[in-house]
Amino acid sequence: MDALVEQLARNLAQRTSRRRLLGLLGKALLGGMALPLLPVARVRSAAAAQEPGDPMTCDYWRYCGFDGNLCSCCGGGITDCPPGSVMSPTGWVGTCKHPVDGKDYIIAYRDCCGKELCGRCACHGDKGDIPIYRTQLDNEVLWCFGVKSGWAVNCTTAVNLGAKM
Amino acid sequence: MLNCLRPRTLLLALLFLVGAAAAFAQVPTSPSTQFPYTGPPTEGVSVLKMPAPGRHWAFIMAPLYGNFLVSQIYVIDGDSAKILGMMTGGLLSTAAVSPDRSRIYVADTFFSRGTRGARTDVVTIYDTKTLAPTGEVVIPPRRLLAAPDNLQLKATSDGRLLLVANMTPATSVTVIDTAGDKVVGEIPTPGCPEFQLVGARRFVSLCGDGAMLSVGFDDAGKVRSEKRSKPFFDPEKDPVYAYPAIIGTENYYVTYHGMVHPMDVASDPPVAGASWSLVSDQEKAQGWRPGGAQPFWGHSASGLIYILMHQGGEWTHKQPGAEVWVFRAKDHRRVQRLTLPEAASSIYVSSDKQPLIFAATPTDVLQFGAKPFTLQVLAADGRYLGKIDQLGGFPAAIFGL
């Protein structure tokens, strides 16, 4: 195995300069980072320019399927957890209509875990909420799956995943 | 000067001490001044025992404000409209009673540092005679953590096994042998969370595609048979509430729009019956539909289904209702229309032949200062009998004996 790796490395070194190799590696890393974010980033930047409404109120358009306390009222933001809390890698999803372009967008509601409920701006959207047999659409579940910390939910964010196909 | 005073000062001090000691010894022993008070009681004091279990008992699973790290489980006597006692569970606890009624099981989740730290899941065992905890079974830390309902913890009809619903979010059921209070197995139920026992060693679970999974198992918690029904509802168009109205061996699944899908769960796999509607075209146009956290209950002895109804639009499936519509399951006829003093979000009807209706008002536990809830008690004919107010937490689910 060692010999094989050495041979591969030598072949690579003979065909490529070190600078070029670093450049290639850098591109691969950057590309890898940007690729999965691209569709979301594009939608977010397009929508952010003209997202009317107050994200600290329950009738803000992304909260149509929300259930919990708004992180915007609790030291976090629409898509950001408050300091020291742990963002859950999982969440339930809803479909909300954008008030400007009229399109339906998939919104992921991700809990910020590890601290007691903030208590401010409690909102219950319930649009698209389906009982537990459709777990990913159920807002009655504690969505701290995969979080190493405790399952207390500090507040909940609303991440725009992009227009519904 | 100081030197010549010293012996006299010492003498005075000594006298003072002796006097003080005597005075101290003479402190009256009335309970108001003695601390800590350890004297014998001057009148009868005790910790009360529970009365014998009654058909009009109701158990309310009510997670407390915020993250539900503490859960109230109230034990209510409907006849006197009083609290008999309560248990305090951990995060989103669920409760169930053993078939011989000697034990109350509470499935709990705790974190070692309150909101954080190592997770421990246990089933705590309470003595029904005292409501005191008498033991616990540590279970895998995979318990389903969602709004409590009556599909998350249950003992088999012979009391031998106790089942706990899991979600990681992969779904399974932990099996506990109550003879030794030990975990014996875990049954995977992929895509089909929660369970309802429908036979000595069989449970059914609703699945994401609108079908039903039926699992036979043995005393070792191993799967013996596994069958699936055909899908009997469309979760995309008109989802059913997860907990059905149960009448005998028939499950009546009610949809957000007020359709009823019967499932015969005595069959393996369960077989769908003919669907029917709770609402006429006119009532539908007026926006009548079911709503709440536990919006209906089936009463097997009479064959009646009691449903909390409200007028609202799409996605108002959690909205409380001030009316209870009563339907006879066999001919789909509405036989009664009751009005509650206060709109309720959870309803339970006791299983005896002179049943009581229990209806709990909702409260928003995501807010600081969430107002307490009220449990209303009515006779089966709708007569208002009384209420218990100032109850804490959210009355997510109610059940009885």
Interface residues (C-beta under 8 A of the other chain):
Chain A: G68 N69 T90 G114 K115 E116 L117 G119 R120 A122 H124 D126 K127 G128 D129 I130 P131 I132 Y133 R134 T135 D138 E140 V141 L142 C144 F145 S149 G150 W151 A152 V153
Chain B: Y65 G66 N67 L69 L91 L92 T109 F111 R113 G114 T115 R116 G117 R119 L144 L145 A146 A147 M167 T168 P169 T171 C192 P193 E194 S205 L206 C207 G208 P235 P239 V240 Y241 A242 E314 W315 T316 H317 K318 D364 L366 Q367 F368
